[in-house]
Amino acid sequence: MTVELPAESEHQAARPPLPPLPKGGSKDEAAPRTYDALLVVGFGGPEKMADVLPFLENVLAGKNVPRERMLEVAAHYEHFDGKSPLNGQMRDLMAKLRDELAAHSIDLPIYWGNRNWHPLLADTLREMAAHGVKRALAYVASAYSSYSGCRQYLQDIERARQVVGETAPQIDKLRVFYNHPYFIAASVVQLVEAQCLVPEDRRDAAYVAFTAHSIPQSMATSCQYESQLLDTCQQTAKAARIPSERWKLVYQSRSGRPEDPWLGPDILDHLRDLSARGVRDVIVMPIGFLSDHMEVLYDLDYEARQLADELGLSMIRAATVGSHRLFVSMIRWLIIERLSGDAQRDASGPSDAWPDVCPADCCPPRK
């Protein structure tokens, strides 16, 4: 598989040249179809202020998060009239994915179900069953292995199947894709776009802060979330020609009790450190997120930017992969892997591709 980076930016002439991206061996044709549909599984998000508290109660059900923290997060939505951009971005991704599949003669109708807000998974599985779907692939909007980013989605899908009953379709999740060549390529494009916004005379001195959602340290030690994130960051930085001393993986959106250790450093602390070291320009790239949803908008575009302005730091926020055409193509390739039965799994960098079926002991819940 050869990945071509698009020449679609008004800043194209200012782009640094990118090294060749990895080649793989997936077939470019799908074998006879063995699945009836594709299920796109999202996190979900509120569409108006009245949705916010019920949505957050769904998200935090059974979790040890103080109610004061939930109300604090609810207040973030007031800056955006209670509307998360996540559902709209999911609709855009599905529209582009339909076109992508149709262009390559992959005949899979696309359904959409969320973990935490409408359309909810159980409702979607009922609809699929009514349409005669017996077996479906699932694209889960999460690139990395962790309890909340992988296993919990599997549990929620199975719970929804139990609610629907014996007519519920069998669901097979597409694999984790943190090191897929097309995911890396889409991330590189977004980072280079942000680099080109730094004044040319300061570009070589700009720092990059890759951010991801923090998780409890006790959860991180029992999964490969950290190592996978670092793998993605290293490959993205290398392709964008960012030397190792000018980038760092940091975290955002912590939500637990203050006394519990979570992954760090926090993005705000990192910005303070960069300022103290005399750094003038920082590119903040939420590489742990696939879409510019509420935690990206509030924690980075509002809170981090406000701090950067106070510190005199020039901050540019790189876009997530969202519905970039390379990312949409990646989803198609993941589908082809499963349709073709090809043993070859494309991966970039030092790690092998993640297996189709996660190990039984992978990403246990926090104890």
NUFIDO-209054 format. One record per residue: x, y, z of N, C-alpha, C, CB in turn; residue in one letter. Coordinates in pm, whole numbers, padded with zeros to 5 digits, always signed. Glycine has a CB too. Layout:
N
XYZXYZXYZXYZA ...
//
This chain:
367
+00085-00119+00000+00000+00000+00000+00088+00124+00000-00096+00001+00123M +00077+00206-00100+00154+00329-00108+00065+00446-00072+00215+00349-00248T +00109+00528+00020+00030+00642+00066+00080+00768+00000+00035+00655+00219V -00008+00839-00070+00027+00967-00130-00031+01079-00047-00024+00975-00276E +00052+01175-00010+00004+01289+00065-00057+01391-00030+00117+01352+00147L -00176+01445+00004-00246+01534-00088-00178+01669-00101-00387+01553-00043P -00185+01725-00220-00135+01860-00245-00254+01953-00256-00047+01866-00374A -00316+01984-00141-00443+02056-00146-00441+02183-00061-00555+01966-00100E -00324+02220-00013-00318+02335+00079-00271+02461+00008-00226+02304+00195S -00327+02573+00053-00278+02700+00001-00135+02725+00046-00368+02815+00047E -00090+02649+00146+00047+02663+00196+00139+02559+00134+00049+02650+00348H +00095+02492+00028+00170+02380-00027+00315+02416-00056+00104+02329-00153Q +00338+02535-00110+00475+02572-00147+00566+02581-00027+00475+02703-00222A +00506+02606+00091+00587+02621+00211+00606+02490+00286+00523+02723+00303A +00545+02382+00237+00556+02254+00308+00700+02203+00307+00462+02151+00244R +00748+02148+00419+00873+02074+00413+00849+01944+00339+00931+02047+00555P +00947+01892+00264+00928+01764+00196+00911+01652+00297+01047+01734+00102P +00822+01558+00267+00796+01448+00359+00863+01321+00308+00645+01426+00375L +00918+01240+00398+00981+01115+00357+00875+01016+00310+01065+01055+00472P +00915+00913+00233+00819+00812+00188+00753+00744+00307+00887+00708+00098P +00624+00717+00294+00553+00646+00399+00554+00497+00369+00407+00699+00412L +00527+00415+00472+00544+00269+00455+00453+00210+00350+00520+00199+00586P +00498+00100+00292+00417+00023+00198+00372-00104+00267+00496-00009+00068K +00255-00152+00228+00204-00275+00285+00159-00370+00177+00089-00246+00380G +00080-00470+00215+00046-00571+00118-00100-00601+00104+00114-00693+00150G -00190-00516+00153-00333-00547+00142-00377-00546-00002-00415-00448+00223S -00470-00631-00035-00525-00637-00170-00616-00518-00194-00601-00768-00193K -00626-00478-00320-00708-00362-00354-00847-00404-00401-00640-00279-00461D -00882-00530-00380-01013-00577-00417-01073-00654-00300-01007-00664-00544E -01204-00644-00284-01273-00718-00181-01317-00854-00236-01393-00638-00127A -01304-00958-00155-01356-01089-00190-01508-01087-00175-01292-01200-00102A -01576-01194-00212-01721-01196-00197-01763-01157-00055-01776-01335-00230P -01867-01078-00048-01910-01016+00077-01959-01121+00177-02020-00913+00051R -01910-01113+00298-01956-01201+00405-02022-01122+00517-01839-01283+00461T -02036-00993+00500-02104-00908+00599-02219-00836+00529-02004-00805+00663Y -02320-00804+00607-02440-00740+00554-02439-00589+00569-02562-00795+00622D -02353-00535+00656-02358-00392+00684-02233-00348+00758-02484-00357+00766A -02216-00216+00767-02113-00156+00850-02183-00074+00959-02015-00067+00765L -02145-00098+01083-02197-00021+01196-02090+00077+01241-02240-00115+01314L -02120+00205+01234-02030+00309+01284-02069+00338+01428-02036+00440+01195V -01975+00318+01519-02003+00332+01662-01931+00455+01716-01960+00204+01740V -02008+00549+01768-01952+00672+01821-01972+00686+01970-02011+00789+01750G -01911+00787+02025-01925+00818+02167-02060+00883+02194-01811+00909+02214F -02103+00970+02102-02228+01042+02119-02205+01178+02181-02324+00962+02205G -02298+01268+02158-02288+01402+02214-02422+01472+02211-02186+01484+02139G -02443+01566+02304-02571+01637+02309-02588+01732+02191-02582+01715+02440P -02712+01759+02158-02745+01850+02047-02800+01983+02096-02845+01785+01953E -02836+01991+02226-02889+02115+02285-02865+02111+02435-03042+02133+02252K -02884+02225+02504-02853+02234+02646-02934+02135+02728-02879+02375+02697M -03060+02110+02690-03144+02017+02767-03089+01874+02763-03287+02018+02712A -03005+01845+02665-02946+01711+02653-02823+01693+02741-02910+01684+02510D -02763+01801+02785-02627+01793+02839-02620+01707+02964-02576+01932+02869V -02701+01737+03067-02693+01659+03191-02731+01513+03170-02782+01720+03298L -02841+01482+03099-02870+01340+03074-02757+01269+02999-02999+01326+02996P -02697+01339+02904-02584+01281+02831-02468+01252+02926-02539+01375+02719F -02430+01349+03009-02318+01329+03101-02348+01221+03205-02283+01460+03172L -02473+01210+03246-02510+01103+03339-02492+00966+03273-02655+01120+03386E -02521+00955+03144-02495+00831+03072-02345+00802+03066-02553+00838+02930N -02267+00905+03035-02123+00888+03022-02060+00842+03154-02058+01018+02975V -02105+00900+03264-02039+00878+03393-02107+00772+03478-02035+01007+03470L -02208+00706+03425-02277+00603+03502-02179+00496+03550-02389+00538+03418A -02178+00471+03680-02091+00369+03737-01947+00410+03756-02094+00250+03653G -01915+00535+03724-01777+00582+03739-01764+00669+03864-01733+00662+03616K -01643+00665+03920-01618+00737+04045-01578+00882+04016-01507+00666+04127N -01673+00956+03959-01649+01096+03927-01745+01182+04010-01668+01123+03773V -01691+01277+04088-01778+01360+04172-01881+01437+04088-01694+01459+04254P -02001+01455+04144-02105+01527+04072-02062+01670+04043-02235+01527+04153R -01982+01728+04132-01934+01865+04107-01854+01872+03978-01849+01915+04225E -01776+01766+03951-01698+01763+03828-01792+01752+03707-01597+01644+03830R -01898+01671+03721-01993+01659+03611-02058+01793+03581-02100+01554+03643M -02096+01867+03685-02158+01998+03664-02059+02097+03605-02214+02051+03796L -01933+02082+03643-01829+02168+03586-01816+02144+03437-01694+02144+03657E -01817+02015+03397-01809+01982+03255-01934+02029+03182-01790+01830+03236V -02051+02016+03247-02176+02062+03186-02168+02211+03152-02295+02035+03279A -02102+02287+03240-02089+02431+03216-02007+02461+03091-02026+02499+03337A -01917+02369+03054-01837+02390+02933-01926+02400+02810-01735+02275+02915H -02034+02322+02812-02124+02318+02696-02199+02450+02677-02224+02204+02710Y -02208+02529+02783-02278+02657+02772-02208+02749+02672-02288+02724+02909E -02078+02734+02657-02004+02816+02562-02044+02784+02417-01853+02794+02580H -02110+02668+02399-02143+02623+02263-02292+02591+02252-02060+02499+02227F -02374+02657+02337-02520+02639+02336-02561+02494+02353-02577+02693+02206D -02481+02417+02421-02516+02279+02452-02498+02182+02338-02655+02273+02496G -02445+02226+02227-02434+02140+02110-02292+02091+02091-02481+02214+01984K -02273+01962+02102-02144+01902+02070-02131+01891+01919-02129+01764+02137S -02013+01918+01866-01993+01900+01721-01976+01755+01680-01873+01978+01676P -01972+01664+01777-01934+01526+01748-02033+01457+01655-01923+01447+01877L -02164+01473+01681-02261+01405+01595-02255+01457+01451-02401+01423+01650N -02240+01588+01436-02229+01644+01302-02107+01592+01229-02224+01794+01309G -01996+01578+01302-01875+01526+01241-01891+01378+01204-01756+01545+01335Q -01966+01305+01285-01991+01165+01253-02076+01153+01126-02061+01095+01371M -02174+01241+01111-02257+01239+00989-02171+01269+00865-02373+01342+01000R -02078+01364+00881-01990+01398+00769-01900+01280+00733-01906+01522+00804D -01845+01213+00835-01759+01097+00811-01837+00988+00738-01703+01042+00943L -01961+00962+00781-02039+00857+00717-02072+00891+00572-02167+00832+00795M -02102+01017+00545-02133+01057+00407-02012+01032+00316-02174+01207+00401A -01893+01069+00364-01772+01048+00284-01737+00899+00274-01655+01125+00345K -01767+00826+00379-01740+00682+00377-01833+00611+00280-01754+00622+00517L -01958+00653+00273-02049+00595+00174-01995+00614+00033-02190+00657+00185R -01949+00736+00005-01893+00764-00128-01768+00680-00152-01859+00913-00142D -01684+00666-00050-01560+00589-00063-01590+00442-00093-01476+00602+00065E -01683+00384-00020-01716+00244-00042-01779+00223-00179-01810+00193+00068L -01869+00315-00216-01935+00302-00346-01833+00313-00459-02043+00410-00361A -01736+00402-00444-01635+00421-00549-01548+00297-00568-01546+00541-00516A -01543+00210-00467-01461+00089-00476-01548-00037-00476-01360+00084-00360H -01675-00018-00510-01768-00131-00529-01780-00219-00405-01723-00216-00647S -01779-00156-00289-01803-00227-00163-01947-00197-00121-01700-00186-00052I -02031-00298-00128-02175-00279-00107-02212-00311+00037-02256-00367-00204D -02189-00213+00125-02225-00229+00265-02306-00107+00309-02097-00246+00354L -02434-00124+00342-02508-00012+00400-02448+00028+00534-02657-00047+00415P -02452+00157+00565-02389+00207+00688-02496+00247+00788-02297+00327+00657I -02482+00196+00909-02569+00231+01022-02484+00301+01127-02641+00105+01081Y -02551+00374+01216-02480+00454+01316-02546+00438+01453-02477+00602+01276W -02465+00402+01551-02513+00393+01689-02410+00448+01785-02546+00249+01725G -02457+00516+01891-02369+00577+01991-02376+00504+02124-02406+00724+02010N -02270+00519+02200-02266+00464+02335-02352+00543+02432-02124+00459+02386R -02350+00676+02418-02402+00761+02526-02517+00853+02489-02293+00842+02579N -02547+00866+02360-02657+00954+02321-02712+00912+02186-02612+01101+02317W -02827+00963+02155-02900+00922+02035-02821+00954+01907-03037+00990+02031H -02824+00861+01810-02892+00731+01808-02817+00628+01893-02905+00679+01663P -02887+00569+01989-02824+00474+02080-02808+00338+02013-02906+00461+02208L -02708+00264+02059-02673+00137+01996-02790+00039+01988-02560+00074+02070L -02865+00025+02097-02974-00073+02097-03079-00037+01992-03039-00082+02236A -03110+00091+01980-03207+00134+01879-03157+00103+01739-03238+00284+01893D -03028+00128+01716-02971+00102+01584-02969-00046+01552-02830+00159+01575T -02936-00130+01651-02934-00274+01626-03074-00327+01598-02873-00348+01746L -03175-00269+01662-03314-00307+01630-03345-00275+01484-03414-00235+01723R -03302-00156+01440-03325-00116+01302-03253-00211+01207-03277+00029+01279E -03130-00246+01239-03053-00337+01155-03122-00474+01147-02909-00353+01209M -03170-00523+01262-03238-00652+01263-03365-00648+01178-03272-00692+01407A -03438-00536+01186-03560-00521+01107-03531-00520+00957-03633-00393+01146A -03410-00475+00921-03370-00472+00780-03305-00604+00736-03274-00357+00756H -03302-00701+00825-03248-00832+00788-03099-00847+00801-03286-00862+00650G -03033-00754+00867-02888-00764+00885-02858-00875+00986-02827-00628+00933V -02775-00968+00946-02739-01080+01034-02598-01066+01092-02748-01211+00957K -02509-01004+01014-02370-00992+01058-02313-00862+01004-02284-01114+01009R -02249-00785+01090-02198-00654+01049-02059-00632+01104-02292-00543+01097A -01981-00556+01029-01855-00502+01079-01883-00375+01155-01754-00476+00963L -01798-00344+01252-01815-00221+01329-01687-00139+01324-01853-00253+01475A -01700-00015+01280-01592+00083+01294-01619+00159+01423-01584+00181+01170Y -01528+00150+01517-01539+00221+01645-01447+00343+01639-01501+00129+01766V -01501+00459+01671-01427+00585+01657-01326+00601+01771-01524+00705+01656A -01226+00514+01772-01120+00516+01872-01000+00443+01814-01167+00451+02006S -00883+00508+01819-00765+00453+01751-00675+00369+01841-00684+00564+01692A -00694+00378+01973-00597+00323+02067-00662+00222+02161-00531+00435+02147Y -00578+00138+02223-00626+00036+02314-00630+00090+02457-00537-00090+02307S -00748+00093+02514-00768+00122+02655-00905+00070+02691-00754+00276+02686S -00937+00067+02819-01070+00017+02856-01179+00103+02794-01085+00014+03009Y -01171+00235+02812-01276+00322+02761-01270+00338+02609-01267+00458+02827S -01153+00312+02549-01137+00331+02406-01158+00206+02323-01004+00384+02378G -01171+00090+02389-01188-00034+02312-01282-00131+02384-01053-00101+02287C -01238-00187+02497-01317-00292+02563-01457-00243+02600-01245-00341+02688R -01468-00120+02649-01599-00071+02689-01694-00062+02569-01586+00065+02757Q -01640-00027+02452-01723-00027+02331-01774-00168+02301-01642+00028+02211Y -01686-00267+02313-01727-00405+02289-01836-00447+02388-01606-00500+02300L -01819-00408+02513-01920-00441+02614-02053-00372+02584-01870-00400+02753Q -02047-00248+02542-02170-00176+02511-02241-00237+02389-02139-00028+02485D -02164-00280+02290-02224-00346+02174-02292-00475+02217-02117-00375+02066I -02225-00553+02301-02284-00679+02345-02407-00654+02433-02180-00762+02422E -02402-00552+02516-02518-00518+02599-02637-00479+02511-02483-00403+02695R -02609-00403+02406-02716-00364+02314-02773-00487+02242-02664-00261+02211A -02687-00581+02206-02734-00705+02142-02826-00783+02235-02615-00793+02099R -02792-00787+02362-02876-00859+02459-03011-00791+02474-02805-00867+02594Q -03012-00657+02467-03139-00585+02476-03228-00620+02356-03115-00431+02482V -03169-00627+02239-03246-00657+02118-03291-00802+02115-03162-00626+01993V -03209-00892+02167-03248-01032+02173-03193-01114+02060-03395-01042+02174G -03259-01226+02032-03203-01325+01940-03196-01277+01795-03285-01450+01945E -03269-01172+01761-03262-01120+01623-03146-01023+01603-03392-01051+01586T -03075-00990+01710-02966-00892+01700-02855-00945+01610-02910-00858+01839A -02801-00862+01523-02692-00908+01435-02564-00934+01513-02665-00805+01325P -02484-01024+01461-02348-01045+01511-02264-00926+01467-02287-01181+01459Q -02183-00873+01560-02102-00755+01530-01954-00790+01548-02141-00635+01621I -01873-00767+01446-01729-00789+01452-01658-00654+01438-01681-00889+01341D -01584-00614+01539-01518-00484+01540-01393-00483+01452-01481-00444+01684K -01376-00377+01373-01250-00355+01303-01139-00331+01404-01261-00236+01205L -01019-00366+01367-00908-00362+01463-00866-00220+01501-00789-00435+01406R -00792-00212+01610-00729-00087+01653-00628-00045+01545-00659-00104+01792V -00622+00086+01516-00547+00130+01398-00447+00241+01425-00642+00176+01293F -00396+00251+01545-00305+00360+01582-00182+00368+01493-00262+00345+01725Y -00139+00254+01436-00018+00254+01353-00048+00217+01207+00085+00157+01410N -00173+00235+01165-00204+00210+01024-00140+00321+00940-00359+00205+01000H -00079+00287+00825-00011+00389+00745-00100+00508+00707+00043+00326+00619P -00226+00484+00681-00313+00594+00640-00350+00683+00758-00440+00539+00575Y -00359+00628+00878-00382+00710+00997-00261+00799+01022-00412+00622+01121F -00142+00741+01013-00021+00820+01029-00014+00928+00922+00105+00730+01024I -00044+00892+00797-00036+00989+00687-00133+01104+00708-00064+00921+00554A -00257+01075+00748-00355+01181+00774-00309+01271+00887-00492+01121+00806A -00249+01212+00990-00199+01291+01103-00083+01380+01059-00153+01199+01218S +00004+01326+00975+00117+01406+00925+00066+01526+00846+00210+01320+00836V -00031+01505+00760-00085+01615+00681-00139+01726+00771-00195+01565+00587V -00213+01688+00875-00271+01788+00964-00162+01863+01042-00371+01723+01061Q -00057+01792+01081+00052+01858+01153+00128+01954+01062+00148+01753+01212L +00155+01910+00939+00227+01996+00845+00145+02121+00812+00262+01918+00716V +00013+02104+00799-00074+02220+00777-00055+02322+00890-00222+02177+00767E -00050+02273+01013-00032+02363+01126+00107+02425+01126-00056+02289+01257A +00209+02348+01092+00345+02402+01083+00351+02521+00988+00443+02293+01037Q +00279+02510+00878+00284+02615+00776+00220+02745+00824+00215+02568+00651C +00149+02741+00935+00088+02862+00990+00183+02936+01085-00040+02828+01063L +00293+02872+01121+00395+02939+01203+00478+03027+01110+00485+02834+01279V +00506+03151+01148+00590+03236+01063+00718+03163+01023+00624+03368+01135P +00753+03174+00896+00862+03092+00842+00993+03111+00916+00882+03124+00696E +01019+03233+00962+01146+03258+01030+01150+03197+01170+01172+03407+01039D +01032+03152+01222+01029+03090+01356+00989+02942+01350+00931+03165+01446R +00963+02892+01231+00908+02757+01217+01000+02650+01272+00879+02728+01072R +01129+02662+01247+01222+02558+01291+01241+02554+01442+01355+02580+01225D +01195+02657+01512+01208+02659+01657+01077+02628+01728+01259+02795+01702A +00970+02605+01652+00839+02578+01713+00838+02440+01779+00727+02588+01608A +00767+02431+01890+00750+02304+01961+00613+02245+01927+00765+02325+02115Y +00603+02112+01942+00476+02043+01919+00436+01972+02047+00487+01942+01800V +00314+01998+02092+00256+01927+02206+00146+01836+02152+00200+02027+02314A +00174+01705+02147+00071+01608+02112-00014+01583+02236+00134+01474+02058F -00144+01591+02223-00229+01567+02340-00318+01446+02321-00314+01690+02369T -00352+01384+02433-00446+01271+02435-00525+01280+02564-00372+01134+02424A -00638+01213+02567-00721+01212+02687-00647+01138+02798-00859+01146+02659H -00634+01200+02914-00571+01132+03027-00661+01020+03078-00539+01232+03140S -00599+00916+03130-00672+00808+03196-00602+00779+03329-00678+00680+03105I -00670+00711+03423-00605+00680+03551-00479+00596+03531-00703+00605+03643P -00378+00622+03610-00253+00547+03601-00276+00398+03621-00152+00599+03703Q -00370+00364+03710-00398+00223+03734-00455+00154+03610-00496+00208+03850S -00526+00229+03527-00579+00174+03403-00470+00169+03296-00698+00258+03354M -00385+00270+03295-00280+00277+03193-00180+00163+03207-00207+00410+03203A -00155+00117+03328-00055+00011+03349-00103-00124+03299-00020+00002+03495T -00232-00138+03272-00285-00268+03229-00327-00268+03082-00404-00307+03316S -00279-00168+03005-00309-00164+02862-00192-00098+02789-00444-00088+02834C -00201-00089+02659-00091-00034+02580-00122+00107+02529-00060-00125+02462Q -00211+00176+02596-00253+00309+02554-00134+00404+02539-00353+00366+02654Y -00051+00412+02642+00064+00504+02640+00162+00469+02528+00135+00501+02774E +00198+00342+02520+00298+00302+02421+00245+00321+02279+00339+00155+02442S +00118+00294+02256+00060+00315+02124+00058+00464+02088-00082+00258+02117Q +00020+00548+02183+00022+00692+02158+00162+00740+02124-00029+00768+02281L +00261+00693+02198+00399+00733+02171+00444+00686+02033+00493+00678+02279L +00404+00567+01995+00436+00515+01862+00380+00608+01755+00380+00371+01844D +00251+00646+01767+00188+00736+01670+00258+00871+01668+00040+00754+01703T +00288+00925+01785+00355+01055+01793+00493+01051+01726+00370+01099+01939C +00569+00946+01756+00704+00935+01701+00701+00928+01548+00773+00811+01757Q +00609+00848+01495+00602+00836+01349+00555+00966+01284+00507+00722+01310Q +00457+01031+01347+00404+01156+01292+00510+01265+01297+00279+01200+01368T +00578+01278+01409+00682+01380+01423+00797+01356+01326+00734+01383+01568A +00838+01231+01313+00948+01200+01223+00914+01237+01079+00985+01053+01232K +00793+01201+01034+00753+01231+00897+00740+01381+00873+00622+01161+00865A +00703+01454+00979+00690+01599+00967+00821+01671+00998+00581+01650+01059A +00927+01594+01020+01061+01648+01047+01066+01735+01172+01109+01729+00928R +01002+01688+01277+01009+01752+01408+01110+01675+01491+00867+01757+01478I +01222+01732+01529+01320+01658+01608+01265+01620+01745+01448+01741+01625P +01318+01513+01801+01263+01457+01924+01265+01555+02041+01341+01333+01962S +01361+01647+02039+01368+01743+02151+01264+01854+02139+01508+01804+02159E +01190+01859+02030+01091+01965+02013+00947+01914+02009+01121+02041+01887R +00924+01793+02058+00787+01748+02074+00773+01666+02202+00744+01665+01952W +00650+01661+02250+00623+01586+02373+00477+01540+02372+00653+01673+02499K +00452+01421+02424+00317+01372+02445+00269+01418+02582+00310+01216+02434L +00159+01493+02585+00101+01540+02710-00048+01503+02709+00121+01696+02727V -00117+01537+02818-00253+01488+02833-00349+01602+02869-00259+01379+02940Y -00477+01574+02851-00581+01672+02876-00707+01602+02927-00613+01754+02748Q -00804+01681+02970-00940+01633+02997-00949+01535+03114-00996+01568+02876S -00860+01546+03211-00869+01463+03330-01002+01487+03399-00753+01491+03426R -01064+01381+03454-01196+01398+03517-01211+01328+03651-01302+01349+03424S -01107+01264+03700-01119+01186+03823-01092+01267+03950-01025+01071+03818G -01088+01196+04062-01061+01259+04191-00918+01315+04193-01082+01159+04306R -00899+01431+04253-00765+01492+04255-00659+01402+04318-00770+01624+04330P -00699+01318+04414-00600+01236+04483-00558+01112+04403-00655+01192+04617E -00627+01081+04296-00592+00964+04216-00492+01003+04107-00718+00902+04153D -00383+00925+04092-00285+00958+03986-00340+00926+03847-00154+00880+04010P -00325+01022+03756-00364+01007+03617-00242+01035+03530-00484+01102+03580W -00250+00997+03404-00140+01021+03312-00116+01171+03297-00168+00957+03174L +00010+01210+03293+00048+01348+03275+00178+01355+03195+00064+01419+03411G +00231+01477+03175+00184+01603+03231+00059+01656+03160+00294+01707+03225P -00012+01744+03229-00128+01809+03172-00083+01917+03073-00218+01869+03283D -00163+01939+02970-00129+02036+02867-00106+02175+02926-00238+02041+02762I -00184+02214+03026-00167+02348+03082-00033+02361+03154-00281+02382+03178L +00004+02258+03229+00135+02260+03295+00247+02262+03191+00151+02138+03388D +00227+02191+03082+00330+02187+02977+00345+02324+02911+00295+02081+02871H +00236+02393+02888+00245+02527+02830+00322+02621+02922+00105+02583+02801L +00297+02609+03051+00370+02693+03148+00519+02661+03142+00316+02670+03293R +00552+02532+03131+00693+02492+03124+00758+02546+02997+00706+02338+03129D +00690+02536+02883+00746+02588+02758+00770+02738+02768+00654+02557+02641L +00675+02808+02827+00691+02952+02841+00811+02986+02928+00565+03014+02901S +00827+02911+03038+00940+02936+03128+01074+02909+03059+00928+02849+03253A +01073+02824+02957+01196+02793+02883+01219+02888+02766+01190+02649+02831R +01131+02986+02751+01150+03086+02647+01098+03048+02511+01291+03116+02636G +01019+02943+02502+00961+02903+02374+00860+03008+02328+00894+02761+02384V +00861+03040+02200+00769+03142+02147+00648+03081+02076+00843+03233+02051R +00666+02966+02010+00561+02908+01927+00539+02763+01966+00596+02920+01777D +00412+02725+01979+00378+02587+02009+00261+02544+01921+00343+02569+02160V +00273+02426+01863+00164+02364+01789+00104+02258+01881+00212+02303+01651I -00024+02268+01908-00092+02170+01992-00174+02080+01900-00183+02240+02099V -00142+01950+01903-00211+01856+01815-00277+01747+01897-00112+01794+01714M -00412+01741+01897-00484+01639+01976-00484+01504+01905-00630+01684+02001P -00369+01441+01904-00351+01319+01826-00425+01200+01886-00203+01286+01814I -00461+01211+02013-00537+01105+02077-00685+01110+02045-00519+01112+02225G -00729+01213+01973-00869+01230+01937-00883+01220+01785-00924+01367+01989F -00997+01169+01740-01021+01158+01597-01101+01274+01542-01093+01029+01567L -01175+01344+01628-01261+01454+01584-01243+01574+01676-01409+01410+01580S -01273+01691+01623-01266+01815+01702-01393+01828+01786-01247+01939+01611D -01409+01741+01886-01532+01746+01964-01516+01833+02088-01576+01606+02004H -01610+01821+02181-01619+01920+02288-01492+01929+02373-01736+01888+02377M -01431+01816+02407-01312+01823+02491-01196+01890+02418-01271+01683+02537E -01192+01874+02287-01091+01944+02209-01122+02094+02205-01082+01886+02066V -01248+02127+02176-01286+02268+02165-01268+02342+02296-01431+02280+02118L -01314+02284+02406-01306+02357+02533-01166+02350+02593-01408+02300+02633Y -01111+02229+02605-00984+02214+02676-00867+02276+02601-00956+02069+02702D -00873+02275+02468-00763+02329+02389-00795+02467+02331-00728+02234+02277L -00903+02475+02254-00933+02600+02184-00976+02711+02279-01043+02577+02081D -01028+02675+02394-01071+02777+02491-00972+02789+02607-01212+02744+02545Y -00957+02682+02683-00879+02689+02806-00729+02702+02779-00905+02567+02892E -00675+02613+02694-00531+02618+02666-00493+02745+02591-00488+02495+02585A -00579+02786+02498-00548+02908+02424-00549+03031+02515-00648+02927+02308R -00644+03034+02607-00650+03146+02702-00521+03153+02783-00773+03131+02795Q -00473+03038+02830-00348+03036+02906-00230+03076+02817-00323+02896+02967L -00226+03025+02695-00116+03060+02604-00111+03210+02581-00132+02987+02469A -00227+03272+02565-00231+03417+02546-00177+03489+02668-00375+03463+02517D -00213+03441+02786-00163+03502+02911-00012+03489+02922-00231+03437+03033E +00041+03376+02873+00185+03350+02883+00264+03415+02770+00211+03200+02882L +00195+03469+02671+00263+03526+02556+00313+03422+02458+00379+03609+02602G +00255+03302+02464+00290+03195+02370+00203+03205+02247+00276+03056+02436L +00260+03193+02131+00183+03183+02008+00144+03038+01989+00264+03237+01885S +00015+03008+02000-00033+02870+01996-00115+02847+01869-00116+02837+02122M -00081+02742+01797-00159+02698+01681-00210+02559+01712-00074+02700+01549I -00339+02540+01692-00397+02408+01719-00416+02333+01588-00532+02422+01794R -00346+02220+01576-00361+02136+01457-00495+02065+01459-00246+02033+01448A -00549+02039+01343-00677+01970+01332-00659+01820+01356-00740+01995+01193A -00767+01757+01400-00770+01611+01408-00789+01554+01268-00883+01563+01505T -00779+01421+01257-00793+01359+01125-00937+01370+01074-00751+01213+01131V -01035+01376+01164-01174+01402+01128-01224+01313+01016-01191+01545+01089G -01260+01376+00904-01306+01301+00787-01212+01326+00669-01452+01341+00751S -01084+01347+00700-00984+01365+00595-00987+01245+00502-00842+01384+00656H -00963+01268+00373-00978+01161+00275-00883+01045+00300-00957+01216+00137R -00765+01070+00354-00675+00961+00386-00730+00875+00500-00537+01015+00423L -00792+00941+00597-00850+00866+00709-00970+00783+00663-00893+00963+00822F -01053+00841+00577-01166+00767+00522-01115+00647+00442-01254+00859+00433V -01009+00667+00366-00950+00555+00293-00899+00447+00386-00837+00605+00204S -00846+00488+00502-00799+00389+00599-00911+00298+00644-00738+00459+00720M -01030+00356+00670-01142+00273+00713-01178+00173+00604-01264+00362+00747I -01174+00218+00478-01200+00125+00367-01099+00011+00368-01195+00199+00232R -00971+00043+00388-00870-00063+00390-00893-00161+00505-00729-00002+00401W -00936-00111+00620-00965-00200+00732-01081-00293+00698-00997-00118+00859L -01181-00240+00627-01293-00323+00584-01247-00429+00485-01403-00236+00521I -01161-00388+00389-01111-00483+00289-01033-00596+00356-01021-00411+00187I -00956-00563+00460-00885-00668+00534-00980-00780+00575-00816-00610+00658E -01094-00739+00631-01187-00839+00684-01268-00907+00573-01282-00773+00783R -01301-00833+00469-01377-00892+00360-01294-00990+00279-01430-00783+00269L -01165-00959+00264-01079-01041+00179-01024-01162+00250-00965-00958+00127S -01017-01157+00383-00954-01264+00457-00804-01266+00440-01011-01395+00414G -00748-01157+00388-00603-01148+00366-00532-01145+00501-00568-01022+00283D -00434-01232+00519-00360-01237+00646-00271-01115+00666-00276-01363+00654A -00237-01046+00556-00153-00927+00566-00229-00814+00634-00105-00882+00426Q -00168-00753+00735-00227-00640+00804-00128-00525+00797-00264-00675+00952R -00170-00415+00736-00078-00304+00718-00051-00233+00849-00134-00206+00616D +00076-00207+00874+00119-00134+00993+00243-00053+00959+00146-00230+01112A +00253+00061+01023+00367+00149+01003+00447+00155+01132+00322+00290+00957S +00579+00162+01120+00660+00176+01239+00704+00043+01298+00586+00253+01342G +00750+00045+01424+00812-00073+01483+00714-00181+01528+00893-00032+01598P +00587-00148+01549+00492-00244+01604+00414-00314+01495+00396-00174+01699S +00376-00438+01523+00289-00511+01432+00148-00453+01436+00288-00661+01467D +00070-00486+01334-00070-00447+01335-00142-00518+01450-00138-00481+01199A -00238-00448+01507-00317-00506+01616-00405-00618+01559-00405-00396+01687W -00428-00725+01636-00510-00835+01584-00656-00795+01566-00501-00956+01678P -00725-00870+01480-00866-00844+01457-00947-00861+01585-00920-00936+01348D -00913-00964+01663-00982-00991+01789-00885-00962+01903-01034-01140+01796V -00924-00871+01990-00835-00832+02100-00811-00951+02194-00896-00714+02179C -00691-00959+02254-00664-01064+02351-00765-01060+02467-00522-01051+02406P -00794-01176+02524-00896-01185+02628-00864-01099+02750-00913-01328+02671A -00735-01080+02778-00696-01005+02898-00662-00859+02865-00576-01073+02966D -00699-00814+02747-00662-00678+02705-00751-00574+02770-00670-00665+02553C -00689-00466+02819-00761-00346+02864-00869-00375+02968-00824-00278+02747C -00835-00439+03079-00937-00464+03181-00987-00333+03242-00882-00556+03292P -01107-00334+03300-01157-00212+03365-01074-00179+03487-01304-00228+03403P -01084-00053+03527-01012-00008+03647-01066-00077+03771-01022+00145+03662R -00975-00122+03855-01018-00190+03979-01035-00087+04092-00914-00300+04021K 
//
